Amino acid sequence: MSDISPWSTKQIPDLSRKVAIVTGANTGLGFEIAKKLSEHGAHVILACRNLEKGKRSLLKLQQSSKGRNVSLIQLDLSDLLSIEHFIQQFEKLSTNLDILINNAGIMETPEGKTKQGFELQFGVNHLGHFALTGMLLPYFANNNGARIVTVSSLAALNAKFDLTNLKSEEGYDKNSSYRLSKLANLLFSIELNNFFKRHNIQSVSIAAHPGYARTKLQRHVKGLLRTTHSIYTKYRYAESAAIGALPILRAATDISIKGGCLIGPGNVKYIQSITDLPKDLIKSEYQRSLWDTSEKLTNVRFN
């Protein structure tokens, strides 16, 4: 990893007239990201699966003395039809998009399927965001400087690239499925940036991770030993959601951060790092295979 210059939210520029979408914005990292983008002038759309929780978060942001223009649209990333409906509702609010934060995610859930029958973690964490980004392409393709940030995890670096069991026909391992979904986030982000370059689109795609932050992501961890360890380490070593959001916010607003990288926290608070990615894990053939498979599964083409 290579540390980059110190950075804080005070360095976020004026985002007036900017439009941002944050998935999973009702809690944790998503809420903190939406809060800071709003405080700096952006019109932020909270994309939330649970409308009641989303409304509570919307109210908190609207009541903030620094919060400005915030909207709420329901989005269930486990259902491709919900994503289509989200796009229809977004069209009523804006004709352009400057920042997309693919943040929502689930971790180590019990075995489940999306509405279209895909393994739930891979379906929500990757396929849902892949489809959302593809459907939103017309809104940022002609926008010089649009930034798409996809939240991955260092767990991706321990994943095995295998696209043969995406409906859990050969059994379900919640840990492997989570790691694969986070690797998919990373590979998609890199290939999306390559796509922009190939088509001369002046947007950038960046992957980011929060490190170990105190959020509700680990709520599905099971087993007495693992649960106890998770609780202990979370409150002994984890940073707050606000600190965990810093690399993601920086990727979204700092134009010195170039596309195609993975940015996360370094070894010192407030110092972000660009992660050196292992070449055997981010092979170009993996990126293309994932892209082609995702297009076939979602029927979303990046045209």
Secondary structure, 3 states (H helix, E strand, C coil): CEECCCCCHHHCCCCCCCEEEEECCCCHHHHHHHHHHHHCCCEEEEEECCHHHHHHHHHHHHHCCCCCCEEEEECCCCCHHHHHHHHHHHHCCCCCCCEEEECCCCCCCCCCECCCCCEHHHHHHHHHHHHHHHHHHHHHCCCCCCEEEEECCHHHHHCCCCCCCCCCCCCCCHHHHHHHHHHHHHHHHHHHHHHHHHCCCCCEEEEECCCCECCCHHHHCCCHHHHHHHHHHHHHHCECHHHHCHHHHHHHHCCCCCCCCEEEECCCCCCEEECCCCCCCCCHHHHHHHHHHHHHHHCCCCC
